[in-house]
Amino acid sequence: MRKFSILVFAITLALTSCKDGASTKQDFTPASIGQVNSLTVVMSNELWEGKVGDIVRDHFAASVVGIAWNEPIFTLRHLPETVFTGAVRKSRSILVVQKKDTTSLSYINHNTYARPQNVAVVVAPTEDALIETINEKADHIISEFNKADLKLTQGNFKRSLLEDTTIEDTFGVTMDIPSVYSVGRADDNFVWLDRDIKNGTMNLIVYALPWNSFNNDATFISDIVSKRDSIGKKYIPGPNEGTYMDTEKAFAPSVFPAEIGGKKAAEVRGRWEIYNYSMAGPYVSYIINDEANKRKLVVEGFTFAPAAVKRDFMFELEAIIKTLKFVPKKTSN
């Protein structure tokens, strides 16, 4: 009887091992490494130093929209193929560019050397063909790299989340906000959270506008600026009497389509300043079409960090906002 039990156990273990065999490689793939918004570019020195390298830099090291100083969307690290071995293969975002006698192609492999990881590969027979393919595929590749960095950043938030429910109680939405933030101001239609950073602050504000606030497409951008300025004047004072936040007039905001909390939205990136005072910085604002509540819900992140690189601060604020969820209304029995 004892031998029979041992045999049954052994068979069960073997079957379980076979069933899980497909995931064995996945389970033992090492963790990826690297800072968010960093990219390892694998290509020959000849390509990197020529026009192909220039087009890679044009796309993948383009300036972040809304930041006055030229801060690249990715910090690039170039490696020739001969040294792309060992630990560097565990980089989370990798772009491989190769000139080979083959048809032009591009694809993205996931979790090849580490987890999570995206390895984008662009191959073509000539430099001109490489440039054409990169021009065609760069936006998609950048989007996939950004999604991975956002997901990682948002996962890190969950280690210690703010338990305050002011935003939910006021607007019926939740966000995964790190516990280093705190509520600095809460009114009937305005909530402001911030956190201290070296020589500055990072800020989140939430407010609602009437559903019909932006009816004219021709005046959409000017209406955005007007609404922002009215909110800043009312709720966000500057350091001296008569000073307040408004939109920097010399820097026209950029607007992109977006989706937040499952609803259509407009993403607005630009520069804020303090009226009659020397303070300024970047902001990213999402105007969400909340038709169910007949309102435009606005969630904005802005940073004050003089003489500091602001890209990663703004990326954190974007990552927080993109965790937004609408809380279903409770129905009474």
C-alpha positions as CSV (number, residue, x, y, z in Angstrom):
1,M,0.0,0.0,0.0
2,R,2.8,2.4,0.9
3,K,4.5,1.7,-2.5
4,F,1.3,2.3,-4.3
5,S,0.9,5.7,-2.6
6,I,4.4,6.7,-3.5
7,L,3.8,5.7,-7.1
8,V,0.6,7.7,-7.3
9,F,2.5,10.8,-5.9
10,A,5.3,10.4,-8.4
11,I,2.9,10.1,-11.3
12,T,0.9,13.2,-10.1
13,L,4.2,15.2,-9.8
14,A,5.3,14.2,-13.3
15,L,2.0,15.2,-14.8
16,T,2.0,18.5,-13.0
17,S,5.5,19.2,-14.2
18,C,4.5,18.4,-17.8
19,K,1.5,20.7,-17.5
20,D,3.6,23.5,-16.2
21,G,6.5,22.9,-18.6
22,A,5.3,25.5,-21.1
23,S,5.7,28.2,-18.4
24,T,9.1,27.0,-17.0
25,K,11.2,29.4,-19.2
26,Q,8.9,32.3,-18.3
27,D,9.0,31.6,-14.6
28,F,12.8,31.6,-14.6
29,T,13.4,34.6,-16.9
30,P,15.3,37.2,-14.9
31,A,13.9,40.6,-14.0
32,S,14.6,43.4,-16.5
33,I,16.8,46.3,-15.5
34,G,17.0,50.0,-16.3
35,Q,15.4,53.3,-15.4
36,V,12.0,54.3,-16.9
37,N,12.4,56.4,-20.1
38,S,15.7,54.8,-21.0
39,L,16.4,52.9,-24.2
40,T,19.3,50.6,-25.2
41,V,20.0,51.0,-29.0
42,V,21.8,48.0,-30.6
43,M,23.3,48.8,-33.9
44,S,26.7,49.0,-35.6
45,N,28.9,52.0,-35.0
46,E,28.8,52.8,-38.7
47,L,25.0,53.1,-38.6
48,W,24.9,54.9,-35.3
49,E,27.4,57.6,-36.5
50,G,25.6,58.1,-39.8
51,K,22.2,59.1,-41.1
52,V,20.4,56.1,-39.6
53,G,21.7,57.0,-36.2
54,D,20.5,60.6,-36.8
55,I,16.9,59.4,-37.6
56,V,16.9,57.2,-34.5
57,R,17.8,60.1,-32.4
58,D,15.3,62.3,-34.1
59,H,12.5,60.0,-33.1
60,F,13.6,58.3,-29.9
61,A,15.4,61.3,-28.3
62,A,12.9,63.9,-29.4
63,S,12.2,66.6,-26.9
64,V,9.3,66.0,-24.4
65,V,6.4,68.2,-25.3
66,G,5.7,70.9,-22.7
67,I,9.1,71.1,-21.2
68,A,11.0,74.3,-21.9
69,W,14.5,72.8,-21.9
70,N,15.3,70.0,-24.4
71,E,14.7,66.8,-22.4
72,P,14.6,63.7,-24.5
73,I,11.6,61.2,-24.3
74,F,14.2,58.5,-23.9
75,T,17.8,58.5,-22.6
76,L,19.6,56.6,-25.3
77,R,22.5,54.1,-24.7
78,H,24.1,52.9,-27.8
79,L,25.8,49.5,-28.0
80,P,27.3,47.8,-31.0
81,E,26.1,44.2,-31.6
82,T,29.4,42.7,-30.5
83,V,29.0,43.9,-26.9
84,F,25.3,43.2,-26.6
85,T,25.8,40.4,-24.2
86,G,25.5,39.6,-20.5
87,A,23.6,41.9,-18.2
88,V,22.8,44.6,-20.9
89,R,20.5,42.1,-22.5
90,K,18.2,42.4,-19.5
91,S,17.5,46.1,-20.3
92,R,13.7,46.6,-20.3
93,S,13.5,48.5,-23.6
94,I,15.7,47.6,-26.5
95,L,15.8,48.8,-30.1
96,V,17.8,46.6,-32.5
97,V,18.6,48.1,-36.0
98,Q,20.4,45.9,-38.5
99,K,21.3,46.3,-42.2
100,K,20.9,42.9,-43.8
101,D,20.3,41.5,-47.3
102,T,16.6,40.8,-46.7
103,T,13.3,42.4,-47.1
104,S,12.5,45.4,-44.8
105,L,10.7,44.3,-41.7
106,S,10.0,45.3,-38.1
107,Y,8.6,43.6,-35.1
108,I,8.5,43.6,-31.3
109,N,9.5,40.6,-29.2
110,H,8.3,40.4,-25.6
111,N,10.3,39.1,-22.6
112,T,13.1,37.6,-24.8
113,Y,15.9,38.0,-22.3
114,A,14.1,39.4,-19.2
115,R,10.7,40.2,-17.8
116,P,9.1,42.7,-18.5
117,Q,10.9,43.5,-21.7
118,N,10.2,44.9,-25.2
119,V,12.8,44.2,-27.9
120,A,12.0,46.2,-31.1
121,V,13.8,45.0,-34.2
122,V,14.1,46.9,-37.5
123,V,15.9,45.2,-40.4
124,A,16.4,46.4,-44.0
125,P,18.9,45.9,-46.8
126,T,20.0,49.5,-47.2
127,E,20.3,52.6,-45.0
128,D,17.6,54.4,-46.9
129,A,15.2,51.4,-46.4
130,L,16.1,51.4,-42.7
131,I,15.3,55.1,-42.4
132,E,12.0,54.6,-44.2
133,T,11.0,51.7,-41.9
134,I,12.0,53.7,-38.8
135,N,10.0,56.7,-39.9
136,E,7.0,54.5,-40.4
137,K,7.2,52.4,-37.2
138,A,8.8,54.7,-34.7
139,D,5.5,56.1,-33.2
140,H,4.2,52.6,-32.6
141,I,7.5,51.4,-31.0
142,I,7.7,54.4,-28.8
143,S,4.1,53.8,-27.7
144,E,4.9,50.2,-26.7
145,F,8.0,51.3,-24.8
146,N,5.9,54.0,-23.0
147,K,3.1,51.5,-22.1
148,A,5.6,49.2,-20.5
149,D,7.2,52.0,-18.5
150,L,3.8,53.3,-17.4
151,K,2.8,49.8,-16.3
152,L,6.0,49.3,-14.3
153,T,5.6,52.7,-12.7
154,Q,2.0,52.1,-11.8
155,G,2.9,48.8,-10.3
156,N,5.4,50.5,-8.1
157,F,2.7,52.8,-6.8
158,K,0.9,49.9,-5.2
159,R,3.7,49.3,-2.7
160,S,2.3,52.2,-0.7
161,L,-0.9,54.0,-1.7
162,L,-2.5,57.1,-0.3
163,E,-5.6,56.1,1.7
164,D,-7.3,59.5,1.6
165,T,-10.7,59.4,-0.1
166,T,-11.2,63.1,-0.7
167,I,-11.0,62.7,-4.6
168,E,-13.5,59.8,-4.5
169,D,-15.9,61.5,-2.2
170,T,-15.8,64.8,-4.2
171,F,-15.7,63.5,-7.8
172,G,-16.6,59.8,-7.8
173,V,-13.2,58.7,-9.1
174,T,-10.2,56.9,-7.7
175,M,-6.5,57.0,-8.7
176,D,-3.5,55.0,-7.5
177,I,-1.7,57.8,-5.8
178,P,1.5,57.1,-3.9
179,S,1.4,57.8,-0.1
180,V,4.1,60.5,-0.4
181,Y,1.3,62.8,-1.7
182,S,-1.1,64.6,0.6
183,V,-4.2,66.7,0.2
184,G,-3.3,70.4,0.5
185,R,-6.6,71.9,-0.4
186,A,-10.1,70.5,-0.8
187,D,-13.2,72.5,-1.9
188,D,-16.6,71.6,-3.3
189,N,-15.2,71.4,-6.8
190,F,-11.4,71.5,-6.4
191,V,-8.9,69.1,-4.9
192,W,-5.2,69.7,-4.8
193,L,-2.6,67.2,-3.8
194,D,1.2,67.6,-3.7
195,R,4.5,66.1,-2.6
196,D,7.8,67.7,-1.9
197,I,10.8,67.0,-4.1
198,K,14.3,68.5,-3.9
199,N,13.9,72.3,-4.3
200,G,10.3,71.9,-5.5
201,T,7.0,70.2,-5.6
202,M,4.9,67.8,-7.7
203,N,1.2,68.5,-7.9
204,L,-2.1,67.0,-8.8
205,I,-5.3,68.9,-9.2
206,V,-8.9,67.7,-10.0
207,Y,-11.9,69.9,-10.8
208,A,-15.0,69.7,-12.9
209,L,-16.3,72.0,-15.7
210,P,-19.8,72.2,-17.2
211,W,-20.5,69.7,-20.0
212,N,-20.8,72.5,-22.6
213,S,-17.5,74.2,-21.7
214,F,-15.9,73.4,-25.1
215,N,-18.6,73.6,-27.8
216,N,-16.6,75.4,-30.5
217,D,-13.7,73.4,-32.1
218,A,-12.3,76.6,-33.5
219,T,-11.8,78.1,-30.0
220,F,-10.9,74.9,-28.2
221,I,-7.3,75.8,-27.3
222,S,-8.1,79.3,-26.3
223,D,-11.0,78.0,-24.2
224,I,-8.7,75.6,-22.5
225,V,-6.3,78.4,-21.6
226,S,-9.2,80.6,-20.4
227,K,-10.6,77.8,-18.1
228,R,-7.2,76.9,-16.7
229,D,-6.5,80.6,-15.9
230,S,-9.8,81.1,-14.1
231,I,-9.2,78.0,-12.0
232,G,-5.6,79.1,-11.2
233,K,-6.7,82.6,-10.2
234,K,-9.4,81.2,-7.9
235,Y,-7.6,78.2,-6.3
236,I,-3.8,78.4,-6.9
237,P,-2.2,81.5,-5.4
238,G,1.4,82.5,-5.9
239,P,3.9,83.5,-3.2
240,N,2.9,87.2,-3.1
241,E,-0.5,89.0,-2.9
242,G,-2.0,89.4,-6.4
243,T,0.0,86.5,-7.9
244,Y,-1.5,83.2,-9.1
245,M,-1.0,80.4,-11.6
246,D,-2.0,80.9,-15.2
247,T,-1.0,79.5,-18.6
248,E,2.3,80.7,-20.1
249,K,1.1,82.7,-23.1
250,A,4.4,82.4,-25.1
251,F,4.1,78.6,-25.1
252,A,1.0,77.4,-27.0
253,P,-0.4,74.2,-25.5
254,S,-0.3,70.9,-27.5
255,V,-3.5,68.8,-27.6
256,F,-3.7,65.1,-28.3
257,P,-6.6,62.5,-28.2
258,A,-6.6,60.3,-25.2
259,E,-8.6,57.8,-23.2
260,I,-8.8,58.0,-19.4
261,G,-10.9,55.7,-17.2
262,G,-12.6,54.2,-20.3
263,K,-13.8,57.6,-21.5
264,K,-12.6,59.8,-24.3
265,A,-10.4,62.7,-23.3
266,A,-8.1,65.4,-24.5
267,E,-4.5,65.4,-23.4
268,V,-3.1,68.9,-23.1
269,R,0.6,69.7,-22.5
270,G,2.0,73.1,-22.0
271,R,3.7,75.5,-19.6
272,W,2.3,77.2,-16.5
273,E,3.6,80.4,-14.9
274,I,2.8,82.5,-11.9
275,Y,1.2,85.8,-12.8
276,N,3.5,88.7,-11.9
277,Y,6.2,86.4,-10.4
278,S,9.1,84.5,-11.8
279,M,8.0,80.9,-11.4
280,A,7.1,78.4,-14.2
281,G,7.1,74.8,-15.2
282,P,5.3,72.1,-17.3
283,Y,1.9,70.7,-16.9
284,V,-0.1,67.8,-18.4
285,S,-3.9,68.0,-18.2
286,Y,-6.6,65.5,-19.2
287,I,-10.1,66.9,-20.0
288,I,-12.4,63.8,-19.7
289,N,-15.8,63.6,-21.3
290,D,-17.9,62.4,-18.4
291,E,-21.2,62.4,-20.2
292,A,-22.9,60.3,-17.5
293,N,-22.5,63.2,-15.1
294,K,-22.8,65.9,-17.7
295,R,-19.4,67.4,-16.9
296,K,-15.9,67.7,-18.2
297,L,-13.7,66.3,-15.5
298,V,-10.2,67.8,-15.5
299,V,-7.2,66.0,-13.9
300,E,-3.9,67.8,-14.1
301,G,-0.4,67.3,-13.0
302,F,2.2,70.0,-12.8
303,T,5.8,70.3,-11.5
304,F,7.9,73.1,-10.0
305,A,11.5,72.0,-10.1
306,P,13.9,74.8,-11.1
307,A,17.2,73.7,-12.5
308,A,16.1,70.0,-12.4
309,V,15.3,67.5,-15.1
310,K,11.5,67.4,-15.1
311,R,10.8,64.5,-17.6
312,D,10.5,61.7,-15.0
313,F,8.5,63.9,-12.6
314,M,6.0,64.6,-15.3
315,F,6.0,60.9,-16.3
316,E,5.0,59.9,-12.7
317,L,2.1,62.4,-12.8
318,E,0.9,61.0,-16.1
319,A,1.2,57.5,-14.7
320,I,-0.9,58.4,-11.7
321,I,-3.6,60.1,-13.8
322,K,-3.8,57.1,-16.1
323,T,-4.9,54.9,-13.2
324,L,-8.1,56.9,-12.9
325,K,-11.3,54.8,-12.5
326,F,-14.9,56.0,-12.2
327,V,-16.6,54.6,-9.2
328,P,-20.1,53.2,-9.9
329,K,-22.8,55.2,-8.1
330,K,-24.4,53.3,-5.2
331,T,-28.1,52.6,-5.7
332,S,-30.4,52.7,-2.8
333,N,-32.7,49.8,-2.1
